[in-house]
Amino acid sequence: MLYGYCVGVASSRRLEKRTYEDVAFRIIAAGQHPDHTALAEFRRRHLKELSGLFVQVLALCQKQGW
């Protein structure tokens, strides 16, 4: 999900689709294809934590000069 956000893929349906079509998503998902409903529910339940984590990832990238 975080990788999807970084590359502009936020929709749970598009995330699921990418696990079938995109090698990077396939590797990150360990060859699994989570259902878009499960992805949406996970995001809904953990939205606060995900947004905080995403900010931390961006700060780390900035610190590394990326």
mmCIF file of the N, C-alpha and C atoms, coordinates in Angstrom:
data_MODEL
# 
_entry.id   MODEL 
# 
loop_
_atom_site.group_PDB 
_atom_site.id 
_atom_site.type_symbol 
_atom_site.label_atom_id 
_atom_site.label_alt_id 
_atom_site.label_comp_id 
_atom_site.label_asym_id 
_atom_site.label_entity_id 
_atom_site.label_seq_id 
_atom_site.pdbx_PDB_ins_code 
_atom_site.Cartn_x 
_atom_site.Cartn_y 
_atom_site.Cartn_z 
_atom_site.occupancy 
_atom_site.B_iso_or_equiv 
_atom_site.pdbx_formal_charge 
_atom_site.auth_seq_id 
_atom_site.auth_comp_id 
_atom_site.auth_asym_id 
_atom_site.auth_atom_id 
_atom_site.pdbx_PDB_model_num 
ATOM 1   N N  . MET A 1 1  ? 0.825   -1.179  0.000   1.00 0.00 ? 1  MET A N  1 
ATOM 2   C CA . MET A 1 1  ? 0.000   0.000   0.000   1.00 0.00 ? 1  MET A CA 1 
ATOM 3   C C  . MET A 1 1  ? 0.877   1.254   0.000   1.00 0.00 ? 1  MET A C  1 
ATOM 4   N N  . LEU A 1 2  ? 1.913   1.251   0.846   1.00 0.00 ? 2  LEU A N  1 
ATOM 5   C CA . LEU A 1 2  ? 2.802   2.419   0.889   1.00 0.00 ? 2  LEU A CA 1 
ATOM 6   C C  . LEU A 1 2  ? 3.528   2.602   -0.433  1.00 0.00 ? 2  LEU A C  1 
ATOM 7   N N  . TYR A 1 3  ? 3.984   1.513   -1.026  1.00 0.00 ? 3  TYR A N  1 
ATOM 8   C CA . TYR A 1 3  ? 4.639   1.614   -2.327  1.00 0.00 ? 3  TYR A CA 1 
ATOM 9   C C  . TYR A 1 3  ? 3.652   2.156   -3.357  1.00 0.00 ? 3  TYR A C  1 
ATOM 10  N N  . GLY A 1 4  ? 2.434   1.680   -3.315  1.00 0.00 ? 4  GLY A N  1 
ATOM 11  C CA . GLY A 1 4  ? 1.404   2.180   -4.228  1.00 0.00 ? 4  GLY A CA 1 
ATOM 12  C C  . GLY A 1 4  ? 1.223   3.681   -4.097  1.00 0.00 ? 4  GLY A C  1 
ATOM 13  N N  . TYR A 1 5  ? 1.165   4.165   -2.859  1.00 0.00 ? 5  TYR A N  1 
ATOM 14  C CA . TYR A 1 5  ? 1.040   5.606   -2.650  1.00 0.00 ? 5  TYR A CA 1 
ATOM 15  C C  . TYR A 1 5  ? 2.224   6.348   -3.267  1.00 0.00 ? 5  TYR A C  1 
ATOM 16  N N  . CYS A 1 6  ? 3.419   5.791   -3.091  1.00 0.00 ? 6  CYS A N  1 
ATOM 17  C CA . CYS A 1 6  ? 4.631   6.445   -3.601  1.00 0.00 ? 6  CYS A CA 1 
ATOM 18  C C  . CYS A 1 6  ? 4.648   6.548   -5.120  1.00 0.00 ? 6  CYS A C  1 
ATOM 19  N N  . VAL A 1 7  ? 4.026   5.588   -5.793  1.00 0.00 ? 7  VAL A N  1 
ATOM 20  C CA . VAL A 1 7  ? 4.022   5.604   -7.265  1.00 0.00 ? 7  VAL A CA 1 
ATOM 21  C C  . VAL A 1 7  ? 2.678   6.053   -7.834  1.00 0.00 ? 7  VAL A C  1 
ATOM 22  N N  . GLY A 1 8  ? 1.829   6.621   -6.974  1.00 0.00 ? 8  GLY A N  1 
ATOM 23  C CA . GLY A 1 8  ? 0.584   7.203   -7.446  1.00 0.00 ? 8  GLY A CA 1 
ATOM 24  C C  . GLY A 1 8  ? -0.578  6.231   -7.612  1.00 0.00 ? 8  GLY A C  1 
ATOM 25  N N  . VAL A 1 9  ? -0.506  5.080   -6.944  1.00 0.00 ? 9  VAL A N  1 
ATOM 26  C CA . VAL A 1 9  ? -1.597  4.109   -7.014  1.00 0.00 ? 9  VAL A CA 1 
ATOM 27  C C  . VAL A 1 9  ? -2.217  4.022   -5.625  1.00 0.00 ? 9  VAL A C  1 
ATOM 28  N N  . ALA A 1 10 ? -3.391  4.639   -5.456  1.00 0.00 ? 10 ALA A N  1 
ATOM 29  C CA . ALA A 1 10 ? -4.024  4.663   -4.142  1.00 0.00 ? 10 ALA A CA 1 
ATOM 30  C C  . ALA A 1 10 ? -5.296  3.824   -4.088  1.00 0.00 ? 10 ALA A C  1 
ATOM 31  N N  . SER A 1 11 ? -5.936  3.626   -5.203  1.00 0.00 ? 11 SER A N  1 
ATOM 32  C CA . SER A 1 11 ? -7.185  2.880   -5.262  1.00 0.00 ? 11 SER A CA 1 
ATOM 33  C C  . SER A 1 11 ? -6.953  1.409   -4.908  1.00 0.00 ? 11 SER A C  1 
ATOM 34  N N  . SER A 1 12 ? -7.802  0.858   -4.062  1.00 0.00 ? 12 SER A N  1 
ATOM 35  C CA . SER A 1 12 ? -7.651  -0.548  -3.683  1.00 0.00 ? 12 SER A CA 1 
ATOM 36  C C  . SER A 1 12 ? -7.844  -1.467  -4.891  1.00 0.00 ? 12 SER A C  1 
ATOM 37  N N  . ARG A 1 13 ? -8.722  -1.107  -5.799  1.00 0.00 ? 13 ARG A N  1 
ATOM 38  C CA . ARG A 1 13 ? -8.907  -1.909  -7.014  1.00 0.00 ? 13 ARG A CA 1 
ATOM 39  C C  . ARG A 1 13 ? -7.658  -1.857  -7.900  1.00 0.00 ? 13 ARG A C  1 
ATOM 40  N N  . ARG A 1 14 ? -7.062  -0.685  -8.008  1.00 0.00 ? 14 ARG A N  1 
ATOM 41  C CA . ARG A 1 14 ? -5.837  -0.567  -8.816  1.00 0.00 ? 14 ARG A CA 1 
ATOM 42  C C  . ARG A 1 14 ? -4.661  -1.266  -8.154  1.00 0.00 ? 14 ARG A C  1 
ATOM 43  N N  . LEU A 1 15 ? -4.608  -1.233  -6.813  1.00 0.00 ? 15 LEU A N  1 
ATOM 44  C CA . LEU A 1 15 ? -3.552  -1.962  -6.100  1.00 0.00 ? 15 LEU A CA 1 
ATOM 45  C C  . LEU A 1 15 ? -3.667  -3.453  -6.380  1.00 0.00 ? 15 LEU A C  1 
ATOM 46  N N  . GLU A 1 16 ? -4.877  -3.982  -6.276  1.00 0.00 ? 16 GLU A N  1 
ATOM 47  C CA . GLU A 1 16 ? -5.083  -5.403  -6.559  1.00 0.00 ? 16 GLU A CA 1 
ATOM 48  C C  . GLU A 1 16 ? -4.678  -5.731  -7.997  1.00 0.00 ? 16 GLU A C  1 
ATOM 49  N N  . LYS A 1 17 ? -5.106  -4.909  -8.929  1.00 0.00 ? 17 LYS A N  1 
ATOM 50  C CA . LYS A 1 17 ? -4.795  -5.137  -10.346 1.00 0.00 ? 17 LYS A CA 1 
ATOM 51  C C  . LYS A 1 17 ? -3.289  -5.135  -10.578 1.00 0.00 ? 17 LYS A C  1 
ATOM 52  N N  . ARG A 1 18 ? -2.583  -4.231  -9.928  1.00 0.00 ? 18 ARG A N  1 
ATOM 53  C CA . ARG A 1 18 ? -1.139  -4.132  -10.110 1.00 0.00 ? 18 ARG A CA 1 
ATOM 54  C C  . ARG A 1 18 ? -0.404  -5.376  -9.628  1.00 0.00 ? 18 ARG A C  1 
ATOM 55  N N  . THR A 1 19 ? -0.972  -6.099  -8.643  1.00 0.00 ? 19 THR A N  1 
ATOM 56  C CA . THR A 1 19 ? -0.308  -7.321  -8.180  1.00 0.00 ? 19 THR A CA 1 
ATOM 57  C C  . THR A 1 19 ? -0.332  -8.409  -9.249  1.00 0.00 ? 19 THR A C  1 
ATOM 58  N N  . TYR A 1 20 ? -1.170  -8.251  -10.245 1.00 0.00 ? 20 TYR A N  1 
ATOM 59  C CA . TYR A 1 20 ? -1.210  -9.181  -11.374 1.00 0.00 ? 20 TYR A CA 1 
ATOM 60  C C  . TYR A 1 20 ? -0.343  -8.701  -12.537 1.00 0.00 ? 20 TYR A C  1 
ATOM 61  N N  . GLU A 1 21 ? -0.209  -7.384  -12.691 1.00 0.00 ? 21 GLU A N  1 
ATOM 62  C CA . GLU A 1 21 ? 0.393   -6.816  -13.898 1.00 0.00 ? 21 GLU A CA 1 
ATOM 63  C C  . GLU A 1 21 ? 1.797   -6.239  -13.722 1.00 0.00 ? 21 GLU A C  1 
ATOM 64  N N  . ASP A 1 22 ? 2.167   -5.856  -12.524 1.00 0.00 ? 22 ASP A N  1 
ATOM 65  C CA . ASP A 1 22 ? 3.405   -5.111  -12.297 1.00 0.00 ? 22 ASP A CA 1 
ATOM 66  C C  . ASP A 1 22 ? 4.368   -5.945  -11.450 1.00 0.00 ? 22 ASP A C  1 
ATOM 67  N N  . VAL A 1 23 ? 5.558   -6.157  -11.955 1.00 0.00 ? 23 VAL A N  1 
ATOM 68  C CA . VAL A 1 23 ? 6.537   -7.011  -11.277 1.00 0.00 ? 23 VAL A CA 1 
ATOM 69  C C  . VAL A 1 23 ? 6.865   -6.483  -9.879  1.00 0.00 ? 23 VAL A C  1 
ATOM 70  N N  . ALA A 1 24 ? 7.054   -5.180  -9.735  1.00 0.00 ? 24 ALA A N  1 
ATOM 71  C CA . ALA A 1 24 ? 7.395   -4.618  -8.422  1.00 0.00 ? 24 ALA A CA 1 
ATOM 72  C C  . ALA A 1 24 ? 6.291   -4.906  -7.404  1.00 0.00 ? 24 ALA A C  1 
ATOM 73  N N  . PHE A 1 25 ? 5.048   -4.701  -7.784  1.00 0.00 ? 25 PHE A N  1 
ATOM 74  C CA . PHE A 1 25 ? 3.933   -4.988  -6.886  1.00 0.00 ? 25 PHE A CA 1 
ATOM 75  C C  . PHE A 1 25 ? 3.865   -6.484  -6.580  1.00 0.00 ? 25 PHE A C  1 
ATOM 76  N N  . ARG A 1 26 ? 4.143   -7.301  -7.580  1.00 0.00 ? 26 ARG A N  1 
ATOM 77  C CA . ARG A 1 26 ? 4.096   -8.752  -7.403  1.00 0.00 ? 26 ARG A CA 1 
ATOM 78  C C  . ARG A 1 26 ? 5.152   -9.197  -6.376  1.00 0.00 ? 26 ARG A C  1 
ATOM 79  N N  . ILE A 1 27 ? 6.342   -8.620  -6.464  1.00 0.00 ? 27 ILE A N  1 
ATOM 80  C CA . ILE A 1 27 ? 7.414   -8.968  -5.527  1.00 0.00 ? 27 ILE A CA 1 
ATOM 81  C C  . ILE A 1 27 ? 7.066   -8.505  -4.117  1.00 0.00 ? 27 ILE A C  1 
ATOM 82  N N  . ILE A 1 28 ? 6.614   -7.271  -3.997  1.00 0.00 ? 28 ILE A N  1 
ATOM 83  C CA . ILE A 1 28 ? 6.260   -6.731  -2.681  1.00 0.00 ? 28 ILE A CA 1 
ATOM 84  C C  . ILE A 1 28 ? 5.134   -7.546  -2.047  1.00 0.00 ? 28 ILE A C  1 
ATOM 85  N N  . ALA A 1 29 ? 4.185   -7.998  -2.861  1.00 0.00 ? 29 ALA A N  1 
ATOM 86  C CA . ALA A 1 29 ? 3.049   -8.786  -2.358  1.00 0.00 ? 29 ALA A CA 1 
ATOM 87  C C  . ALA A 1 29 ? 3.393   -10.267 -2.228  1.00 0.00 ? 29 ALA A C  1 
ATOM 88  N N  . ALA A 1 30 ? 4.653   -10.620 -2.478  1.00 0.00 ? 30 ALA A N  1 
ATOM 89  C CA . ALA A 1 30 ? 5.125   -12.006 -2.369  1.00 0.00 ? 30 ALA A CA 1 
ATOM 90  C C  . ALA A 1 30 ? 4.290   -12.961 -3.216  1.00 0.00 ? 30 ALA A C  1 
ATOM 91  N N  . GLY A 1 31 ? 3.918   -12.505 -4.406  1.00 0.00 ? 31 GLY A N  1 
ATOM 92  C CA . GLY A 1 31 ? 3.166   -13.344 -5.329  1.00 0.00 ? 31 GLY A CA 1 
ATOM 93  C C  . GLY A 1 31 ? 1.702   -13.521 -4.974  1.00 0.00 ? 31 GLY A C  1 
ATOM 94  N N  . GLN A 1 32 ? 1.248   -12.847 -3.932  1.00 0.00 ? 32 GLN A N  1 
ATOM 95  C CA . GLN A 1 32 ? -0.154  -12.938 -3.543  1.00 0.00 ? 32 GLN A CA 1 
ATOM 96  C C  . GLN A 1 32 ? -0.941  -11.810 -4.198  1.00 0.00 ? 32 GLN A C  1 
ATOM 97  N N  . HIS A 1 33 ? -2.248  -11.965 -4.242  1.00 0.00 ? 33 HIS A N  1 
ATOM 98  C CA . HIS A 1 33 ? -3.121  -10.972 -4.862  1.00 0.00 ? 33 HIS A CA 1 
ATOM 99  C C  . HIS A 1 33 ? -4.267  -10.647 -3.899  1.00 0.00 ? 33 HIS A C  1 
ATOM 100 N N  . PRO A 1 34 ? -3.992  -9.769  -2.920  1.00 0.00 ? 34 PRO A N  1 
ATOM 101 C CA . PRO A 1 34 ? -5.045  -9.446  -1.951  1.00 0.00 ? 34 PRO A CA 1 
ATOM 102 C C  . PRO A 1 34 ? -6.245  -8.812  -2.649  1.00 0.00 ? 34 PRO A C  1 
ATOM 103 N N  . ASP A 1 35 ? -7.411  -9.212  -2.222  1.00 0.00 ? 35 ASP A N  1 
ATOM 104 C CA . ASP A 1 35 ? -8.656  -8.697  -2.777  1.00 0.00 ? 35 ASP A CA 1 
ATOM 105 C C  . ASP A 1 35 ? -8.802  -7.209  -2.455  1.00 0.00 ? 35 ASP A C  1 
ATOM 106 N N  . HIS A 1 36 ? -9.366  -6.457  -3.402  1.00 0.00 ? 36 HIS A N  1 
ATOM 107 C CA . HIS A 1 36 ? -9.507  -5.007  -3.189  1.00 0.00 ? 36 HIS A CA 1 
ATOM 108 C C  . HIS A 1 36 ? -10.370 -4.692  -1.968  1.00 0.00 ? 36 HIS A C  1 
ATOM 109 N N  . THR A 1 37 ? -11.336 -5.547  -1.649  1.00 0.00 ? 37 THR A N  1 
ATOM 110 C CA . THR A 1 37 ? -12.172 -5.326  -0.470  1.00 0.00 ? 37 THR A CA 1 
ATOM 111 C C  . THR A 1 37 ? -11.339 -5.457  0.796   1.00 0.00 ? 37 THR A C  1 
ATOM 112 N N  . ALA A 1 38 ? -10.462 -6.447  0.846   1.00 0.00 ? 38 ALA A N  1 
ATOM 113 C CA . ALA A 1 38 ? -9.586  -6.628  2.009   1.00 0.00 ? 38 ALA A CA 1 
ATOM 114 C C  . ALA A 1 38 ? -8.626  -5.447  2.140   1.00 0.00 ? 38 ALA A C  1 
ATOM 115 N N  . LEU A 1 39 ? -8.102  -4.965  1.025   1.00 0.00 ? 39 LEU A N  1 
ATOM 116 C CA . LEU A 1 39 ? -7.202  -3.810  1.055   1.00 0.00 ? 39 LEU A CA 1 
ATOM 117 C C  . LEU A 1 39 ? -7.931  -2.569  1.573   1.00 0.00 ? 39 LEU A C  1 
ATOM 118 N N  . ALA A 1 40 ? -9.141  -2.351  1.082   1.00 0.00 ? 40 ALA A N  1 
ATOM 119 C CA . ALA A 1 40 ? -9.924  -1.181  1.507   1.00 0.00 ? 40 ALA A CA 1 
ATOM 120 C C  . ALA A 1 40 ? -10.260 -1.260  2.994   1.00 0.00 ? 40 ALA A C  1 
ATOM 121 N N  . GLU A 1 41 ? -10.612 -2.447  3.465   1.00 0.00 ? 41 GLU A N  1 
ATOM 122 C CA . GLU A 1 41 ? -10.943 -2.623  4.885   1.00 0.00 ? 41 GLU A CA 1 
ATOM 123 C C  . GLU A 1 41 ? -9.702  -2.413  5.751   1.00 0.00 ? 41 GLU A C  1 
ATOM 124 N N  . PHE A 1 42 ? -8.560  -2.936  5.326   1.00 0.00 ? 42 PHE A N  1 
ATOM 125 C CA . PHE A 1 42 ? -7.306  -2.740  6.055   1.00 0.00 ? 42 PHE A CA 1 
ATOM 126 C C  . PHE A 1 42 ? -6.988  -1.243  6.153   1.00 0.00 ? 42 PHE A C  1 
ATOM 127 N N  . ARG A 1 43 ? -7.125  -0.541  5.029   1.00 0.00 ? 43 ARG A N  1 
ATOM 128 C CA . ARG A 1 43 ? -6.853  0.902   5.015   1.00 0.00 ? 43 ARG A CA 1 
ATOM 129 C C  . ARG A 1 43 ? -7.807  1.633   5.953   1.00 0.00 ? 43 ARG A C  1 
ATOM 130 N N  . ARG A 1 44 ? -9.087  1.266   5.912   1.00 0.00 ? 44 ARG A N  1 
ATOM 131 C CA . ARG A 1 44 ? -10.082 1.928   6.755   1.00 0.00 ? 44 ARG A CA 1 
ATOM 132 C C  . ARG A 1 44 ? -9.753  1.733   8.237   1.00 0.00 ? 44 ARG A C  1 
ATOM 133 N N  . ARG A 1 45 ? -9.379  0.508   8.603   1.00 0.00 ? 45 ARG A N  1 
ATOM 134 C CA . ARG A 1 45 ? -9.103  0.220   10.014  1.00 0.00 ? 45 ARG A CA 1 
ATOM 135 C C  . ARG A 1 45 ? -7.796  0.834   10.503  1.00 0.00 ? 45 ARG A C  1 
ATOM 136 N N  . HIS A 1 46 ? -6.837  1.049   9.613   1.00 0.00 ? 46 HIS A N  1 
ATOM 137 C CA . HIS A 1 46 ? -5.506  1.501   10.027  1.00 0.00 ? 46 HIS A CA 1 
ATOM 138 C C  . HIS A 1 46 ? -5.107  2.844   9.395   1.00 0.00 ? 46 HIS A C  1 
ATOM 139 N N  . LEU A 1 47 ? -6.077  3.641   9.013   1.00 0.00 ? 47 LEU A N  1 
ATOM 140 C CA . LEU A 1 47 ? -5.790  4.889   8.294   1.00 0.00 ? 47 LEU A CA 1 
ATOM 141 C C  . LEU A 1 47 ? -4.869  5.817   9.085   1.00 0.00 ? 47 LEU A C  1 
ATOM 142 N N  . LYS A 1 48 ? -5.133  5.978   10.361  1.00 0.00 ? 48 LYS A N  1 
ATOM 143 C CA . LYS A 1 48 ? -4.314  6.880   11.178  1.00 0.00 ? 48 LYS A CA 1 
ATOM 144 C C  . LYS A 1 48 ? -2.861  6.414   11.204  1.00 0.00 ? 48 LYS A C  1 
ATOM 145 N N  . GLU A 1 49 ? -2.657  5.124   11.443  1.00 0.00 ? 49 GLU A N  1 
ATOM 146 C CA . GLU A 1 49 ? -1.301  4.581   11.508  1.00 0.00 ? 49 GLU A CA 1 
ATOM 147 C C  . GLU A 1 49 ? -0.612  4.646   10.146  1.00 0.00 ? 49 GLU A C  1 
ATOM 148 N N  . LEU A 1 50 ? -1.351  4.362   9.082   1.00 0.00 ? 50 LEU A N  1 
ATOM 149 C CA . LEU A 1 50 ? -0.762  4.400   7.739   1.00 0.00 ? 50 LEU A CA 1 
ATOM 150 C C  . LEU A 1 50 ? -0.313  5.804   7.363   1.00 0.00 ? 50 LEU A C  1 
ATOM 151 N N  . SER A 1 51 ? -1.125  6.790   7.686   1.00 0.00 ? 51 SER A N  1 
ATOM 152 C CA . SER A 1 51 ? -0.734  8.156   7.328   1.00 0.00 ? 51 SER A CA 1 
ATOM 153 C C  . SER A 1 51 ? 0.516   8.575   8.094   1.00 0.00 ? 51 SER A C  1 
ATOM 154 N N  . GLY A 1 52 ? 0.609   8.206   9.360   1.00 0.00 ? 52 GLY A N  1 
ATOM 155 C CA . GLY A 1 52 ? 1.811   8.504   10.140  1.00 0.00 ? 52 GLY A CA 1 
ATOM 156 C C  . GLY A 1 52 ? 3.035   7.786   9.599   1.00 0.00 ? 52 GLY A C  1 
ATOM 157 N N  . LEU A 1 53 ? 2.857   6.536   9.207   1.00 0.00 ? 53 LEU A N  1 
ATOM 158 C CA . LEU A 1 53 ? 3.953   5.750   8.650   1.00 0.00 ? 53 LEU A CA 1 
ATOM 159 C C  . LEU A 1 53 ? 4.423   6.339   7.326   1.00 0.00 ? 53 LEU A C  1 
ATOM 160 N N  . PHE A 1 54 ? 3.483   6.763   6.490   1.00 0.00 ? 54 PHE A N  1 
ATOM 161 C CA . PHE A 1 54 ? 3.840   7.350   5.207   1.00 0.00 ? 54 PHE A CA 1 
ATOM 162 C C  . PHE A 1 54 ? 4.667   8.619   5.404   1.00 0.00 ? 54 PHE A C  1 
ATOM 163 N N  . VAL A 1 55 ? 4.302   9.433   6.364   1.00 0.00 ? 55 VAL A N  1 
ATOM 164 C CA . VAL A 1 55 ? 5.071   10.650  6.668   1.00 0.00 ? 55 VAL A CA 1 
ATOM 165 C C  . VAL A 1 55 ? 6.481   10.274  7.118   1.00 0.00 ? 55 VAL A C  1 
ATOM 166 N N  . GLN A 1 56 ? 6.604   9.220   7.926   1.00 0.00 ? 56 GLN A N  1 
ATOM 167 C CA . GLN A 1 56 ? 7.923   8.770   8.371   1.00 0.00 ? 56 GLN A CA 1 
ATOM 168 C C  . GLN A 1 56 ? 8.774   8.288   7.199   1.00 0.00 ? 56 GLN A C  1 
ATOM 169 N N  . VAL A 1 57 ? 8.163   7.573   6.272   1.00 0.00 ? 57 VAL A N  1 
ATOM 170 C CA . VAL A 1 57 ? 8.884   7.089   5.089   1.00 0.00 ? 57 VAL A CA 1 
ATOM 171 C C  . VAL A 1 57 ? 9.383   8.278   4.269   1.00 0.00 ? 57 VAL A C  1 
ATOM 172 N N  . LEU A 1 58 ? 8.534   9.263   4.064   1.00 0.00 ? 58 LEU A N  1 
ATOM 173 C CA . LEU A 1 58 ? 8.944   10.448  3.298   1.00 0.00 ? 58 LEU A CA 1 
ATOM 174 C C  . LEU A 1 58 ? 10.080  11.197  3.990   1.00 0.00 ? 58 LEU A C  1 
ATOM 175 N N  . ALA A 1 59 ? 10.004  11.311  5.314   1.00 0.00 ? 59 ALA A N  1 
ATOM 176 C CA . ALA A 1 59 ? 11.066  11.995  6.068   1.00 0.00 ? 59 ALA A CA 1 
ATOM 177 C C  . ALA A 1 59 ? 12.383  11.234  5.943   1.00 0.00 ? 59 ALA A C  1 
ATOM 178 N N  . LEU A 1 60 ? 12.317  9.912   6.001   1.00 0.00 ? 60 LEU A N  1 
ATOM 179 C CA . LEU A 1 60 ? 13.522  9.097   5.852   1.00 0.00 ? 60 LEU A CA 1 
ATOM 180 C C  . LEU A 1 60 ? 14.131  9.256   4.461   1.00 0.00 ? 60 LEU A C  1 
ATOM 181 N N  . CYS A 1 61 ? 13.281  9.256   3.450   1.00 0.00 ? 61 CYS A N  1 
ATOM 182 C CA . CYS A 1 61 ? 13.755  9.460   2.077   1.00 0.00 ? 61 CYS A CA 1 
ATOM 183 C C  . CYS A 1 61 ? 14.418  10.822  1.928   1.00 0.00 ? 61 CYS A C  1 
ATOM 184 N N  . GLN A 1 62 ? 13.798  11.840  2.500   1.00 0.00 ? 62 GLN A N  1 
ATOM 185 C CA . GLN A 1 62 ? 14.376  13.177  2.417   1.00 0.00 ? 62 GLN A CA 1 
ATOM 186 C C  . GLN A 1 62 ? 15.725  13.220  3.119   1.00 0.00 ? 62 GLN A C  1 
ATOM 187 N N  . LYS A 1 63 ? 15.816  12.582  4.270   1.00 0.00 ? 63 LYS A N  1 
ATOM 188 C CA . LYS A 1 63 ? 17.068  12.552  5.032   1.00 0.00 ? 63 LYS A CA 1 
ATOM 189 C C  . LYS A 1 63 ? 18.185  11.877  4.222   1.00 0.00 ? 63 LYS A C  1 
ATOM 190 N N  . GLN A 1 64 ? 17.834  10.867  3.444   1.00 0.00 ? 64 GLN A N  1 
ATOM 191 C CA . GLN A 1 64 ? 18.801  10.145  2.615   1.00 0.00 ? 64 GLN A CA 1 
ATOM 192 C C  . GLN A 1 64 ? 19.121  10.876  1.305   1.00 0.00 ? 64 GLN A C  1 
ATOM 193 N N  . GLY A 1 65 ? 18.415  11.975  1.061   1.00 0.00 ? 65 GLY A N  1 
ATOM 194 C CA . GLY A 1 65 ? 18.655  12.733  -0.166  1.00 0.00 ? 65 GLY A CA 1 
ATOM 195 C C  . GLY A 1 65 ? 17.949  12.173  -1.388  1.00 0.00 ? 65 GLY A C  1 
ATOM 196 N N  . TRP A 1 66 ? 16.919  11.360  -1.151  1.00 0.00 ? 66 TRP A N  1 
ATOM 197 C CA . TRP A 1 66 ? 16.177  10.770  -2.254  1.00 0.00 ? 66 TRP A CA 1 
ATOM 198 C C  . TRP A 1 66 ? 15.063  11.693  -2.616  1.00 0.00 ? 66 TRP A C  1 
# 
